[in-house]
Amino acid sequence: MYIYGLFLDGAAWDRRSGRLIESHNKVLFSPLPVVHMYAVQTGARDPKFYQCPVYKKPNRTDLNYITFLLLRTAASPGTASNPDHWTLRGVAALCDIK
């Protein structure tokens, strides 16, 4: 399934490298490119990916939660690209920014 119209809150997307980056100054929401979602049955998680929650609205409650996306980072421990860094920043994908 291809999904478009998602926005990142708390981070930005670098199209060249295909990774999460720090958000730009004074920009609250940045658009995500078209996302290809597919089902994979696996037990192991790759430490280079951030499990980004997807919400319907900016109000982040369990009623607005949809699923999560695996977004690529450069998983170097101690850097801003570590997936734990994005968890602490509260990065999420939103379907609607109003």
VOSE-813697 format. One line per 2 residues: number of its first residue (from 1); their letters; for each residue z negated, x negated, y of N, C-alpha, C. Coordinates in nm, 3 decimals. Atoms other than C-alpha are relative to their C-alpha. Layout:
<nodes>
NUM = A = Z:X:Y:Z:X:Y:Z:X:Y | ... .
</nodes>
This chain:
<nodes>
1 = MY = 0.000:-0.084:-0.114:0.000:0.000:0.000:0.000:-0.091:0.123 | -0.004:0.073:-0.126:0.085:-0.131:0.346:-0.076:0.080:0.105 .
3 = IY = 0.083:-0.065:-0.101:-0.162:-0.052:0.624:0.026:-0.067:0.134 | -0.018:0.054:-0.134:-0.097:-0.092:0.994:-0.091:0.076:0.096 .
5 = GL = 0.082:-0.065:-0.101:-0.296:-0.009:1.306:-0.147:-0.037:-0.006 | 0.138:0.044:0.004:-0.618:-0.193:1.221:-0.028:-0.097:0.114 .
7 = FL = 0.043:0.089:-0.107:-0.813:-0.378:1.490:-0.122:-0.077:-0.045 | 0.117:0.083:0.029:-1.058:-0.666:1.454:-0.098:0.009:0.115 .
9 = DG = 0.108:-0.002:-0.099:-1.390:-0.638:1.634:-0.089:-0.122:-0.027 | 0.083:0.118:0.014:-1.571:-0.969:1.691:0.074:-0.126:-0.037 .
11 = AA = -0.082:0.116:0.034:-1.285:-1.201:1.595:0.145:0.030:0.035 | -0.144:-0.017:-0.021:-0.911:-1.252:1.633:0.072:-0.054:-0.123 .
13 = WD = -0.081:0.043:0.114:-0.630:-1.319:1.387:0.105:-0.099:0.049 | -0.101:0.100:-0.031:-0.419:-1.634:1.403:0.119:0.023:-0.091 .
15 = RR = -0.118:-0.033:0.079:-0.070:-1.535:1.290:0.065:-0.124:-0.063 | -0.063:0.122:0.054:0.051:-1.893:1.241:-0.067:-0.049:-0.127 .
17 = SG = 0.072:0.052:0.117:-0.220:-2.003:1.001:-0.046:0.112:-0.093 | 0.043:-0.112:0.083:-0.306:-1.654:0.870:-0.148:-0.003:-0.029 .
19 = RL = 0.145:0.012:0.016:-0.680:-1.698:0.929:-0.073:0.065:0.116 | 0.087:-0.048:-0.107:-0.968:-1.559:1.131:-0.028:-0.113:0.098 .
21 = IE = 0.038:0.095:-0.105:-1.037:-1.734:1.462:-0.096:0.070:0.095 | 0.090:-0.057:-0.100:-1.283:-1.684:1.745:0.080:0.092:0.093 .
23 = SH = -0.069:-0.092:-0.089:-1.197:-1.392:1.972:0.020:-0.064:0.137 | -0.032:0.053:-0.133:-1.044:-1.464:2.311:-0.096:0.059:0.103 .
25 = NK = 0.091:-0.047:-0.104:-1.248:-1.427:2.629:0.041:0.137:0.053 | -0.016:-0.134:-0.057:-1.289:-1.069:2.754:0.093:0.091:-0.080 .
27 = VL = -0.081:-0.085:0.087:-1.089:-0.924:2.460:-0.093:0.055:-0.108 | 0.093:-0.060:0.095:-1.299:-0.678:2.261:0.063:0.022:-0.137 .
29 = FS = -0.067:-0.032:0.126:-1.047:-0.574:1.996:0.135:-0.070:-0.005 | -0.131:0.063:0.016:-0.749:-0.765:1.862:0.069:0.063:-0.122 .
31 = PL = -0.071:-0.067:0.111:-0.480:-0.610:1.640:0.019:-0.092:-0.120 | -0.032:0.069:0.124:-0.436:-0.711:1.279:0.147:0.026:-0.033 .
33 = PV = -0.137:-0.029:0.044:-0.083:-0.749:1.140:-0.004:0.100:-0.116 | -0.008:-0.092:0.114:0.036:-0.518:0.863:-0.068:-0.065:-0.120 .
35 = VH = 0.079:0.050:0.111:-0.198:-0.556:0.566:0.053:0.060:-0.129 | -0.045:-0.047:0.132:-0.077:-0.533:0.205:-0.122:0.006:-0.090 .
37 = MY = 0.115:-0.018:0.089:-0.353:-0.387:-0.015:0.048:0.032:-0.140 | -0.030:-0.028:0.139:-0.338:-0.391:-0.391:-0.127:-0.022:-0.082 .
39 = AV = 0.118:0.007:0.085:-0.588:-0.359:-0.673:0.010:-0.119:-0.094 | 0.010:0.114:0.090:-0.699:-0.664:-0.868:-0.136:0.008:-0.066 .
41 = QT = 0.127:-0.001:0.071:-0.964:-0.669:-1.136:-0.041:-0.144:-0.026 | 0.050:0.136:0.013:-1.161:-0.990:-1.106:-0.150:-0.001:0.025 .
43 = GA = 0.144:0.011:-0.019:-1.521:-1.097:-1.117:-0.038:-0.110:0.096 | 0.032:0.115:-0.085:-1.507:-1.425:-0.924:0.053:0.021:0.141 .
45 = RD = -0.040:-0.009:-0.141:-1.491:-1.439:-0.544:0.036:-0.140:0.049 | -0.042:0.127:-0.059:-1.307:-1.712:-0.358:-0.082:-0.023:0.127 .
47 = PK = 0.084:0.023:-0.118:-1.539:-1.874:-0.098:0.078:-0.019:0.129 | -0.080:0.016:-0.121:-1.249:-1.913:0.146:0.027:0.133:0.069 .
49 = FY = -0.030:-0.131:-0.054:-1.234:-1.537:0.209:-0.125:0.070:0.051 | 0.107:-0.080:-0.058:-1.452:-1.320:0.431:0.022:0.145:-0.041 .
51 = QC = -0.009:-0.141:0.036:-1.525:-0.969:0.305:-0.022:0.083:0.125 | 0.004:-0.071:-0.127:-1.442:-0.779:0.622:-0.009:0.151:-0.025 .
53 = PV = 0.009:-0.144:0.019:-1.569:-0.419:0.622:0.098:0.074:0.090 | -0.093:-0.083:-0.076:-1.327:-0.149:0.740:-0.070:0.133:0.029 .
55 = YK = 0.062:-0.124:-0.044:-1.461:0.145:0.941:0.103:0.090:0.066 | -0.088:-0.095:-0.066:-1.294:0.462:1.068:-0.013:-0.008:0.152 .
57 = KP = 0.031:0.000:-0.144:-1.460:0.446:1.413:-0.088:-0.120:0.034 | 0.088:0.111:-0.039:-1.649:0.182:1.613:-0.147:0.023:-0.033 .
59 = NR = 0.136:-0.032:0.041:-1.972:0.362:1.519:-0.016:-0.040:-0.147 | 0.006:0.058:0.135:-2.062:0.154:1.212:-0.114:0.061:-0.080 .
61 = TD = 0.096:-0.064:0.089:-2.242:0.388:0.976:0.063:0.012:-0.138 | -0.054:-0.016:0.135:-2.208:0.453:0.606:0.097:0.117:-0.008 .
63 = LN = -0.094:-0.112:-0.001:-2.023:0.775:0.694:0.139:-0.044:0.045 | -0.129:0.049:-0.051:-1.747:0.576:0.868:0.056:-0.116:-0.082 .
65 = YI = -0.045:0.114:0.082:-1.722:0.296:0.609:0.109:0.045:-0.096 | -0.109:-0.032:0.092:-1.397:0.291:0.408:0.001:-0.097:-0.118 .
67 = TF = -0.010:0.103:0.104:-1.365:-0.037:0.213:-0.018:-0.135:0.066 | -0.001:0.132:-0.063:-1.347:-0.411:0.274:0.133:-0.067:-0.028 .
69 = LL = -0.119:0.084:0.014:-1.060:-0.654:0.322:-0.044:-0.143:-0.022 | 0.026:0.143:0.014:-1.056:-1.013:0.207:0.089:-0.074:0.099 .
71 = LR = -0.073:0.072:-0.103:-0.956:-1.217:0.512:-0.024:-0.149:-0.016 | 0.005:0.146:0.021:-0.880:-1.588:0.487:-0.072:-0.071:0.114 .
73 = TA = 0.064:0.092:-0.094:-1.098:-1.848:0.657:0.021:-0.140:-0.055 | -0.003:0.138:0.049:-1.111:-2.225:0.630:-0.142:-0.033:-0.041 .
75 = AS = 0.139:0.003:0.047:-1.426:-2.240:0.419:-0.060:-0.139:-0.005 | 0.068:0.128:-0.008:-1.569:-2.570:0.535:-0.145:0.028:0.038 .
77 = PG = 0.140:-0.028:-0.032:-1.950:-2.554:0.524:-0.040:-0.060:0.134 | 0.049:0.048:-0.129:-2.111:-2.582:0.866:0.099:0.016:0.114 .
79 = TA = -0.097:-0.018:-0.107:-1.798:-2.491:1.064:0.008:0.147:0.036 | -0.017:-0.138:-0.044:-1.703:-2.176:1.253:0.093:0.077:-0.092 .
81 = SN = -0.093:-0.068:0.091:-1.456:-2.099:0.976:-0.067:0.042:-0.130 | 0.074:-0.039:0.119:-1.723:-2.051:0.710:-0.014:0.153:-0.003 .
83 = PD = 0.014:-0.146:0.007:-1.729:-1.685:0.586:-0.136:0.051:0.045 | 0.132:-0.042:-0.047:-2.103:-1.670:0.660:-0.006:0.010:0.152 .
85 = HW = -0.006:-0.005:-0.147:-2.027:-1.737:1.027:0.050:0.137:0.045 | -0.058:-0.129:-0.039:-1.817:-1.418:1.045:-0.094:0.115:-0.036 .
87 = TL = 0.099:-0.101:0.035:-2.088:-1.218:0.867:-0.107:0.009:0.108 | 0.101:0.000:-0.105:-2.344:-1.324:1.127:0.052:0.054:0.132 .
89 = RG = -0.061:-0.053:-0.123:-2.102:-1.232:1.408:0.025:0.150:-0.010 | -0.022:-0.143:0.016:-2.061:-0.883:1.263:0.145:0.041:0.010 .
91 = VA = -0.144:-0.029:-0.007:-1.682:-0.897:1.235:0.034:0.116:-0.092 | -0.042:-0.116:0.079:-1.528:-0.571:1.116:0.139:0.041:0.045 .
93 = AL = -0.130:-0.058:-0.032:-1.189:-0.401:1.105:-0.021:0.148:0.028 | 0.016:-0.139:-0.041:-1.159:-0.065:1.279:0.135:0.071:-0.004 .
95 = CD = -0.123:-0.081:0.000:-0.903:0.212:1.230:0.026:0.060:0.137 | -0.012:-0.065:-0.132:-0.972:0.369:1.572:-0.097:-0.068:0.092 .
97 = IK = 0.088:0.071:-0.092:-1.113:0.191:1.877:-0.049:0.089:0.113 | 0.047:-0.093:-0.105:-1.189:0.502:2.086:-0.133:0.059:-0.032 .
</nodes>
